[in-house]
Amino acid sequence: MLGRPRLHLRETSSTNDRARELAGAGAPHGTLVTAATQSAGRGRQGRTWSAPPGHALLMSLVLRDPPSLLPLAAAVAVAGAAGEDARIKWPNDVLVVGRKVSGILAEGRPQEGWAVLGIGVNVAVRVEDLPPELHATAGTLGRSPDDLEPFLYELLGELDRALGLDQAALLDAWRARDALMGRAVRWTAGEGVARGIDGEGRLVVEVPGGGRTALDAGEVHLGAG
Ligand code: BTN
């Protein structure tokens, strides 16, 4: 069962760090770490993750034998909990009205058969309380801090559902929320127009001249088109 046992901390460096320690010490599938605030929240590709205390869901789950498309499954689940308007910017940023309301950081030890799924959701964050450099791009669900716990339980249900989908159904669910389809994208080594994801969850891009390439999430940092 996802969410049990649960460790809730008033403050920690990063819930992913705590969950990784627990996973390494043998914690069972579904173990959950939450925190009211993090002093060193981590994002993808070396970025930091900031959230005002008590206004964001900050959580990490220990998962045993995780699926290869875990980051995509997590994005489908977060979007499901965030509502009908939520879209996914490849690979796993969840956007509402074009602004990022959630980030996902999956870290793991595949050889030991576990992953830690870290999720931050701006449930009740006021964008003006975030660092200024995020004001143009960050979003919020605009809910009350009292909604953090109900949102967590809704999300755990969505995660349970998304992790139970077979690969084809998961890819379809992801595609139904694709924020980049037909949009111009730019990355370190090129630019083009996004054409959806392939069977392995890579972003397919039509490049100038008409060819197509598939981008791998681990290697690419996407910029605005
Ligand atoms: C990203 O968009 O770059 C991913 C952000 C992931 C943030 C969450 S908050 C809870 C968990 N603990 C962390 O240190 N990071 C993840």
Residues whose N, C-alpha, C, O or C-beta is under 5 A from the ligand:
A	BS01	BTN	S14 T15 N16 A40 G41 R42 G43 R44 W49 L58 M59 G103 I104 L105 G118 I119 G120
